[in-house]
Structures are given as C-alpha cells and as structure tokens.
Amino acid sequence: MSGMRSGAVNRVLLALAGLVLFVLGGSVLAVAFGAPPPSWWPHSGRHDVLLSRAERTAWRDQDWWWPALIALLAVLFLIGLWWLASVLRRHRLSEILVDSGDGTGALVRGGALESALADD
C-alpha cells in the first residue's frame, strides 16, 4: 500500500511543480509580448532587468550570505537526489495471491515467485 501512496505523492508534487512553472513561464512570456504585468510581478516593464546592480550586490558584504546560499542549494540538491532515487528504486512484491481455480487461492512470496520465473 505504501507504494501506491508514494506514487500518488510523486504525481501530486510533480503536478504542483508543473503548475507553478507553467504559471510563471506563461507570465514571463505574456509580459515579454507586451501584456500588462500581474499585480504580483516584481518588475515594472518589458525592458526591466531581472536583478539591478543594487540587488545583485546587496548581500556581498555579509559573511553569512554565501555559506547560507551554498547550504540551501546543497540541501535542495540532496532532496532532489533522494526523490530521484525513491522514484527509480525497484519495488518488489512481498507476496501475491494466486487464484488456484477451485475457489481458494495460494499466497506466494514474491521472492519465491521471482525465483520460479527465473528458473523457468
């Protein structure tokens, strides 16, 4: 059952990330083609730069800034690797119920079924 929950969580997170990226990308394209920027837009016009010189150099003199930024990016990278590993990890059945045809079933361990299929 946990495999189903994990898959659902992955789908929901991917859908949310996709929706956020779609809205942001659509907003950037709309403003680039001359649409009025939305109320939450941080810039004033079509030819406005993403970061001004003051914004780019505001934290340069702070000793904590670069270590904090690198630590944040490292944590995000590790979370991404963990998520990728959990998605790519091979999930195995612990047991499976096989219908024997007479109204009863047989409970077979996944490892035993895998061995039998490999030997066949």
N, C-alpha and C positions, 0 to 999 in steps of 0.2 A: 504494500500500500504506500510505503514511503517513496517508491519510485514514481508513482502517479502524482504525488504531491510535489515532488521535486520538478517533474516535467511541467506541471501547471505553474509553479512559481517561476520557472525559467521563461515560459511563454508570456506570463504577465509582465515580468521585468523587461523582457525584450520588446513587448508591445508598448510599454510606457516609455522606454528609451527611444523607440522609433517614433512615437507620437511627439515627444518633446523635440527631437531632432527635426522632424518634419515641420513642426510649427516654427521653430527658429529659422530653419533654412528657407521656408516659404516667406517668412517675414523679411529676411535679408534680400531675397530675390525681388519681392514686391517693392521694397524701398529702393533697391537698385534700379528698378524700371520706372521710378517716379511716383509710386503710391505714397500717400502721406504715412509717416511712421506711426505705429501704435502708441498708445499712451505710456506704455512701459519701456519704450525704446530709449536707450541711454544717449543717443546722438541726435543732433539737430537736423541734419540734412543728408542729401545724397552724396555729397563730396566730403563729408566729415570723416576724419581719420578714426580708426578704432581706438587707439590709445594716443593721447597727446604726449608731448615730451615730459610735461609735469607728472602725468600719470605713470609713465614708464620709469621715471627716476624717483618717485616719491618714497620708496622704501629702501633705496640703495644704501643709505647710511645706517640702517637698523641692523644690529648684529644678529638678531633672531630671525630675520626675514628669509634668507637663503636656506638655512638649515630646516626651518619650518616648511618651506615650499618643497624642498627635496624630500623631506619625510612624508609629506602629504602625497606627493606623486609616487613615492615608493609604496605607500600603503595602497593607493588606488591600483597600482600595477600588480601588487600581490593579490588583491581581491579579484582582479581580472584573471590572473593565472589560476587562482583557486576555482573560480567559476568555470573557466575553460576545462580544467581537469575534471571537475564534477560532471560536466556535460559529456566529455569524451570517455569517462570511465566506463568500463564494460560492466553492465549489470547482469547478474546471473540469477536464474530462478532457484529458490531454495527447495521448492517442491512443486509438483504438478499433479493434479487429479486427472487420471486417465479413465475414461469410460470403458468398462470391460464388455459391454453389450448385453449383460444379463440384469441390468438394473442396479448393479452395485459398481463401485469404482475402486481403483487402486491408487494409492498415494505413493508416488515415486519421487525419490530425492533427485534434485537437479543434477548433482554430480554423477549419480548412477546412470541417469538418462544420457548425459553427455558422454560418459564412457561407453555405453552401449552403442550409441550412434557413431562414435569414433571408431569402434571395433568393427562395425558393420561396413 
